[in-house]
Structure formats: structure tokens, C-alpha cells
Amino acid sequence: MKKRSVLIAGHPTSVSLEEEFWDALKSVAQSRGLSVNALIEEIDQTRTGNLSSAIRVHVLKAVQGRGE
């Protein structure tokens, strides 16, 4: 697990993800021409539960070709 600080709507928060998910999140953001923070903000706006879990699901869907 790796904890990183991110800004969401101008507010700092920390997110804990496995290194593999951080790497995949970076790839998804890059493929969409976004920063990791911008992608996390998008995910945050549509999530219903825990932010870390929402990020994992988003990454999984993107890797499976069902990107959001």
C-alpha cells in the first residue's frame, strides 16, 4: 500500500492504493490527456462509496476496456 496526497476540488486528501493501481491510474490518466489529480477529481464526483475503492473500480474497468 502506498498513501499519496491529492487535491480534490482544492482540498487535500490522502488516498491509499497498491503501487500497481497507482501505475495503472497514471496510465489511464495519460491516455486521456489528464493529470492523475484531474482523473481522481472526476472519479470523486461520481463515486458513491470509498474513494480508494472507486479508483480501483475505475482502473479495473478501464483496463478491461469498459472505461468510464
N, C-alpha and C positions, 0 to 999 in steps of 0.2 A: 504494500500500500504506500502510496505517495500522496501527501497532502500538499496542495498548492493554493495560493491565494489568487482570487479572481475578482474583478469588478463586475457587478451586475447592477445596471441602472445607477451607476455611480457609487454603489455601496460595496465595500469589501466583504468578501465571504471566503470561506475555505472549502475546498472540495477534496475528498479523498477517493482516489481511484488507483487501481493497479496500473503499473507502468505501461502494460500492453494497451490498456484503454486510453491512457494519455497519448500514446503514439498513434493509435487509430483515430482518436479525436483530432489530432493535429492534421492527419492525412485527409480526413473528411472536410475540415475547415479549409485546408489548402485547395482541395478540389473544387470548392465552392467560392474560392476567392475571398474568404473571410478570415479574420483573426480567430484564434481559439476563444477569446473573450466574447467576440460577437456571436459566435456559434452557441456558446453557453448561454448567452442572453436570450437567443431565440428559443433554445430548449427550455429555459426557465419560464418563458412566457406561456408555454403550452403544457407544462407539467402539472400533474395532479398529486404527486407524491414527493418523495425524497429526491433532491437534485442529483445526487450521485447515481441513484438508480435510473433516473430519467436519462442521464447522459449515457449510461451503459446501454439502455434500450435503444436510444437513438443511434449509437455507434453500431450496434448489432444489426439494426435494420438497414443502415447504410451499407455495411459490409455484405449483407445478404441481397443487396440490390433493391431494397424497398425503401430507399431514402425518403426522408420526410421533407 
